[in-house]
Amino acid sequence: MDSVEQLNGTYFYKGVSNISAGELFFWIFIDEVNEQLGGIKDVIAMATIILGMPLIPVEGKPLSATKGTSIASLSMRTLIKTRLPGRGWATITNAAITHRRLTYTKNLGAFVGRWTPFIGYAITAYDLSVIPFKAVKKYNSIVRDEHKIW
């Protein structure tokens, strides 16, 4: 028996036999999650998200500011000491989300550090959008017409 077959109205998929169309979709979906997640790109995604969390305590911040700073922001402030002109460039912080307004910084290092987690968010969003697409495509290529997802 191949890895995917139809048997007497039910399906066989990678060692799991006598499964319905819904169960087949579940197993295909699990396989696509396993295929898409993992590897270096997802390690980088998680690392950038964690490095962007405000875990380091900082004294002297206004009450409306996000408490603490991130490893990414602190590191980038140390490495990149360029000052930006005018009001600075817009960034998003936890406080900015809470108060529904952008936060501006004149320090290029802080700007880079504050946007670092968004690399991870973008990679994760891509993965989460590709998984169902691939699962439905693979499922539709296997099942009979009456079980296809359109």
C-alpha positions, -999 to +999 in steps of 0.1 A: +000+000+000+012+035-009+014+062+017-020+076+006-048+054-007-086+051-007-100+018+007-137+009+005-148+045+010-123+054+036-087+066+034-053+053+044-026+078+051+010+071+062+002+041+083-032+053+096-060+032+081-098+034+079-100+072+084-127+095+072-121+125+049-121+148+080-096+127+097-075+126+066-074+164+065-064+165+102-034+142+095-024+161+064-026+194+084-004+179+111+021+169+085+022+204+070+027+219+104+056+196+110+070+204+076+066+242+078+077+247+114+112+239+126+145+247+111+168+277+113+142+303+101+118+295+130+146+295+155+155+330+142+119+340+144+116+330+181+149+345+189+140+379+175+107+379+193+123+369+226+152+394+222+125+421+216+107+415+249+112+442+275+128+420+301+156+442+314+144+466+342+151+503+336+147+531+362+136+566+354+111+560+326+078+579+326+047+560+338+032+560+302+063+542+288+068+505+285+084+491+317+119+478+310+138+475+278+147+446+255+180+429+249+178+439+212+171+476+220+199+478+246+224+460+223+215+481+193+217+513+213+253+503+223+263+493+188+246+521+168+249+555+183+236+576+154+211+603+163+182+609+140+170+644+130+138+661+141+112+642+161+129+609+153+114+578+137+082+560+147+084+527+166+059+504+182+062+494+219+039+478+243+029+512+257+023+524+221-001+496+215-019+501+249-023+539+243-029+534+205-001+558+194+033+555+179+064+561+200+092+581+184+129+578+190+159+598+179+183+570+185+189+547+155+200+518+177+167+520+197+148+521+164+165+490+151+161+472+185+124+480+187+116+467+152+137+435+157+108+414+170+087+422+139+111+401+119+100+371+140+063+382+138+065+383+100+081+349+097+055+334+121+026+350+102+040+337+069+042+301+084+007+304+098-007+314+065+011+289+044+002+258+065-035+258+058-030+267+021-006+237+016-028+214+037-059+221+016-040+218-016-026+184-007-059+172+007-078+182-025-052+163-046-060+131-027-097+130-019-127+123-041-146+152-056-174+151-030-149+155-002-129+184-017-126+218+001-133+246-024 
